[in-house]
Amino acid sequence: MPTQSTPTEMHPQRWGDPAAATVLPDSALGLVELAFGLQDRPPVAGATPPPSALDEALLDDLRAVVGAEHVLTDDVTRTLRTRGKSTPDLLRARAGDLDDAPDAVVRPDGHDDVEAVLAWAVEHRVAVVPFGGGTSVTGGLAARRDGFAGLVSLDLVRMKRLLAVDEVSMTATLEPGLRGPEAEALLAEHGLTLGHYPQSFRHASIGGFAATRSSGQSSAGYGRFDAMVVGLTAATPTGTLRLGSAPANAAGPDLRQLLLGSEGAFGVITSVTVRVRRAPAVTSYEGWRWPSFDAGSDAMRTLAQAGLMPTVLRLSDESETAINLADPSSIGGAEDPGCLMVIGHEGTGEQVATRRAAVAVVLQGLGGTALGTDPGEKWADGRFDGPYLRDALLDHGVLVETLETATFWSNRQRLYADVKAALTASLGEGSLVLCHVSHVYETGCSLYFTVAARQGDDPIAQWQAAKAVASDAIIAAGATITHHHAIGTDHKPWFAREIGDVGVRVLRAVKAELDPAGILNPGVLIP
């Protein structure tokens, strides 16, 4: 289980805790210089956001709702609530562009406060962007401002209570502002765990997990976050939704799914009731080597379809294995490393030993080579640190970004080849395109691509062009435009193609019913 700690405020121009920033070792710098050349691209210092567009009369009304101390208009707070953490978001922030800064940051203390803020926003036609951890990588916090009197960030940081624990039913009710480590620490007091560990775990929030249908690195054992949610409460501009009265039902379509993945465009999730598990007594991580990405992928499929899923199951392709992103101190390792699979088991000592032995028998029979615990433990130790490496590479003029998708097993090879070819053709000679499988199902898997290329004169346009051709390839291959990063603003054109005209009309109708004034995260999600 990851070490718990109190989340820190993320740097406005970088990922995560400023004290945890990665400095590339000399060996890695040499490889970067050889592959891309070294450029000096430090962030611009001292940038400030534009003046707030909200006049004092409007702000006084808002202060009356939540208290004057919980309506913040200072430049530092507004800067910290500007956009998310995609590479384009960071490139804009590093260039000193803070044009998307909210006019105010308002911090409600519960469901009733949220309802009151939404009523104020409707009355005065002010756009509202719900804010949890700020880890969006698809433009989910870059709401449209035009046509509104202003824009406020609805910061849920005060709403971080464990509201209820039912140890008979094994459920817990959590407020949305809890960050991953905070939620796990509260559950640990009861001997429980949620088991949801995305790479953003240290900074992302419970509300964000729900609003984006997040999937964690332990999804093979614990499942996706949306599958954990058994009930929720949401405040909308037209009233409150309280959903989930039983573990399962046939009472019409599951309305929880309107809010799960809705990215704050339909309502603000103010609590979620989730399935929890007993905290594991033992955790074990190990590495396996495969001669090819295809062979390793087939082994993953065999495990999934045989009902032998470990807690963690992930596989890097040949390029990602060779680069060894999991360990920056040894980037560019062995010449022929094959493909690295990381497997993790959790449970009692007996459960872990039994499952590990059963999985090993299958993998050895399929041609896998056991590498022991060292590769798995190294991955586990650095599992949340990848974005810090991106920051270090951006400092040296290397464009680094990711995208992900998912498909059925029978389509995996085509999807992998088509997306990799599209990215390579767009980014040009000398670029790197890496891939891993991090989420596995009986019927298919995710593919998570990481790219690196020398930054051009306009790196944002450079990435947008590559992302567009890759997204076209994803849709052409019949895959989903996103497995766990949500839609935001970046994916909307391809989302519309994925769900079709009727699907788009359904979403627009839901938006019109729940948010007729259109104040909630305008421009996000809805095509």
Buried (B, 14 or more C-beta within 10 A) or exposed (E): BBEBEEBBBBBBBBBBBEEBBBEBEEEBBBBBEEBBEBEEBEBEEEBEBEEBBBEEEBBEBBBEBBBEEBBBBEBEBBBBBBBBBBBBBBBBBBBEBBEBBBBBBBBBBBBEBBBBBBEBBBEBEBBBBBBBBBBBBBBBBBBBBEEBBBBBBBBBBBBBBBEEBEEEEBBBBBBBBBBBBBBBBBBEEBEBBBBBBBBBBBBBBBBBBBBBBBBBBBBBBBBBBBBBBBBBBBBBBBEBBEBBEEEEEEEEEEBBEBBBBBBBBBBBBBBBBBBBBEBBEEBBBBBBBBBEBBBBBBBBBBBBEEEBBBBBBBBBBBBBBBBBBBBBEEBBEEEEBBBBBBBBBBBEEEBBBEBBEBBBEBBEEBBBEEBEEEBBBBBBBBBBBBBBBBBBBBBBBBBBBBBBBBBEBEBBEBBBEBBBBBBBEBBEEEBBBBBBBBBBBEEBBBBBBBBBBBBBEEBBEBBEBBBBBBBBBBBBBEBBBBBBBBBBBBBBBBBBBBBEEEEBEEBEEBBEEBBEBBBBBBBBBBB
